[in-house]
Amino acid sequence: MSWWRLLGAVARPAAGRLTVAVLAGVAAAGAGVGLMATAAWLISRAALHPPVLHLMVAIVAVRAFGISRGVLRYAERLIGHDAALRVLGALRVRLYTRLERLAPAGLAEYRRADLVQRMVGDVDAVLDLLTRVVLPYAVAAVVGAGSVGLVGFLCPPAGVVLALGLLGVGLLVPLLQAATARRADGRFAPLRGELATDAVDLLHGLPDLVAYGAADAQLARLAATDARLRAAQRRSSASTGTSAAVSALATGLCVVAGLAAGAVAVRAGTLPGELLAVVVLTPLAVFEAAAGLPAAAQRYAAARGSLRRLADVCAAPDPVAEPDQPAEVPAGPHTLRVSGVSAAWVPGRPVVHGVDLELSPGRRVALVGASGSGKSTVAALLVRWLDPCAGRITLDGVDLRRIPGDQVRRVVGYLPEDAYLFDTTIEENLRIGRRDATVAQLRAALADARLLDWVDGLPLGLDTPVGEHGMALSGGQRRRLALARALLADFSILVLDEPTEHLDEATAAALTRDLLAAARDRAVLLITHRTDGLSDVDEVIRLGAVPTPVAA
Ligand SMILES: Nc1ncnc2c1ncn2[C@@H]1O[C@H](COP(=O)(O)OP(=O)(O)OP(=O)(O)O)[C@@H](O)[C@H]1O
């Protein structure tokens, strides 16, 4: 998807508001030009001492233009920002929805900090694009054309001078600026993404970097990226400064040239003397409206770089293809059957081969194997984050490829090894599983995960904050809380990925026992490194080996 298509798609619902903002901007700038023209005429005319009644219309017009200019400018800002913020919101939702669809397999090539930079900084660039590029250019184009018409009507040569000056400031200077600074402006967004990634890497890895004495090298890398960003900013600022100077010069030249053309016209008798000031001073107000155009052109280049990065994410291919004609998820109880399945993250390089397993209500299956043997890949297949490259997975006889991923994930719940706990209360973390759960249901899930006594003993109970990444809890408590959340969501089939990783033997054995008991009549696939303590499961499947029935 190209960046302008993306912008068009998210901006369409706000097109009406944007148009009103442009109209208010045109009216405000028009009032500015009208104020200057009327005031110029009024001063010239007043110098001839006419009866004051002859000046009344102009006096009232000056007042009306002066007051309405401020009011209209306020309206333009208000409506323009309202429209742009709506577009921003729509773009953020679109990007988030896309990330949701891509995660996790489709995001492998992106760094997290860079994605955050895209979500925040690059999306914000759209605000700049609409309020500081589109609006000023639209307003300057309309007001410029109108003013050239007015001045040209009074004194054609002065109109030509004004038209040339406006073309110079609005088109020529931005084009020259783009030629000198386009590369620098377009590099801002990627360089900011790189800088964010380096900074987050440094912060996360700081203890290891300090322990190995490698912090200086990482800092040097960060400094080098920062230096490249500063160099780009310096180049861009130099070109902005030059453009501002050239624009000011062009404005001055236009006024002088307009004065010369007007004076010639007055001498030739084609322009009444009191209109000379109108011809000379009106361009000042028009150039005020056009003065921001070179900076707008620069912002355009930077915003285009940001939008391209967003369009890249939106155009990234889906890791799994959603069905054209989706099948209904059959009513429970559910049975998931995996037959001769192979899977690859990279096409042509399968990492699991010929896996068979069945998860029917109440059945517990353990999936064991060495690190890297593909256990988590099997989990990804079951929740349809990945489709098999050979073999078949069915849910109650329906091929999983025919069921939309979201619906599969309503039946099959995945509890990853590092289930994320949000930096909020125990209750809010549980409610991710089921938003509308009653307190009794929350307590029941905690009881099933053997966490209720501990929560009841806390001074704040369910309102206890868990800290960033659940750091205020022990490793075992974190996993039990994540399990309670999964139980609350009431999936028919639960895939538990290394739930006892990094726990001591006794805690791990107790947790495994508890979670298998808590799953009750649900089907459970327990992925684990540990081969001991699996006496409670019905079958142990060793990846790459023949399945070993443990109990009937
Ligand atoms: N999102 C991904 N993109 C690309 N390759 C991946 C992805 N996830 C896993 N792999 C690759 O698939 C292979 C199997 O990895 P997987 O995580 O399934 O193994 P595992 O048995 O769960 O390992 P561990 O026990 O260490 O967690 C590895 O070679 C890994 O590099």
The ligand as an SDF file (V2000), in Angstrom:
LIG
                    3D

 31 33  0  0  0  0  0  0  0  0999 V2000
    8.5650  -16.2910   14.9950 N   0  0  0  0  0  0  0  0  0  0  0  0
    9.5400  -17.0350   14.4570 C   0  0  0  0  0  0  0  0  0  0  0  0
   10.0720  -16.6930   13.2810 N   0  0  0  0  0  0  0  0  0  0  0  0
   11.0460  -17.4250   12.7060 C   0  0  0  0  0  0  0  0  0  0  0  0
   11.5660  -18.5580   13.2460 N   0  0  0  0  0  0  0  0  0  0  0  0
   11.0810  -18.9560   14.4250 C   0  0  0  0  0  0  0  0  0  0  0  0
   10.0490  -18.2290   15.1000 C   0  0  0  0  0  0  0  0  0  0  0  0
    9.7630  -18.8730   16.2500 N   0  0  0  0  0  0  0  0  0  0  0  0
   10.5950  -19.9520   16.2960 C   0  0  0  0  0  0  0  0  0  0  0  0
   11.3700  -20.0050   15.1960 N   0  0  0  0  0  0  0  0  0  0  0  0
   12.3730  -21.0420   14.8740 C   0  0  0  0  0  0  0  0  0  0  0  0
   11.7190  -22.2980   14.9350 O   0  0  0  0  0  0  0  0  0  0  0  0
   12.5410  -23.2630   15.5440 C   0  0  0  0  0  0  0  0  0  0  0  0
   11.7730  -23.9270   16.6900 C   0  0  0  0  0  0  0  0  0  0  0  0
   11.5690  -22.9360   17.6910 O   0  0  0  0  0  0  0  0  0  0  0  0
   10.5430  -23.1500   18.8760 P   0  0  0  0  0  0  0  0  0  0  0  0
   10.4920  -21.8910   19.6600 O   0  0  0  0  0  0  0  0  0  0  0  0
    9.2740  -23.6860   18.3330 O   0  0  0  0  0  0  0  0  0  0  0  0
   11.2910  -24.2890   19.7050 O   0  0  0  0  0  0  0  0  0  0  0  0
   11.0150  -24.7690   21.1960 P   0  0  0  0  0  0  0  0  0  0  0  0
   11.1150  -26.2410   21.1740 O   0  0  0  0  0  0  0  0  0  0  0  0
    9.7490  -24.1840   21.7240 O   0  0  0  0  0  0  0  0  0  0  0  0
   12.2620  -24.1200   21.9280 O   0  0  0  0  0  0  0  0  0  0  0  0
   12.4180  -23.7320   23.4750 P   0  0  0  0  0  0  0  0  0  0  0  0
   12.1760  -24.9740   24.2650 O   0  0  0  0  0  0  0  0  0  0  0  0
   13.8150  -23.2610   23.5620 O   0  0  0  0  0  0  0  0  0  0  0  0
   11.4010  -22.6550   23.7290 O   0  0  0  0  0  0  0  0  0  0  0  0
   13.8040  -22.5650   16.0160 C   0  0  0  0  0  0  0  0  0  0  0  0
   14.8270  -22.8780   15.0920 O   0  0  0  0  0  0  0  0  0  0  0  0
   13.4430  -21.1080   15.9550 C   0  0  0  0  0  0  0  0  0  0  0  0
   14.5620  -20.3340   15.5840 O   0  0  0  0  0  0  0  0  0  0  0  0
  1  2  1  0
  2  3  1  0
  2  7  2  0
  3  4  2  0
  4  5  1  0
  5  6  2  0
  6  7  1  0
  6 10  1  0
  7  8  1  0
  8  9  2  0
  9 10  1  0
 10 11  1  0
 11 12  1  0
 11 30  1  0
 12 13  1  0
 13 14  1  0
 13 28  1  0
 14 15  1  0
 15 16  1  0
 16 17  2  0
 16 18  1  0
 16 19  1  0
 19 20  1  0
 20 21  2  0
 20 22  1  0
 20 23  1  0
 23 24  1  0
 24 25  2  0
 24 26  1  0
 24 27  1  0
 28 29  1  0
 28 30  1  0
 30 31  1  0
M  END
$$$$
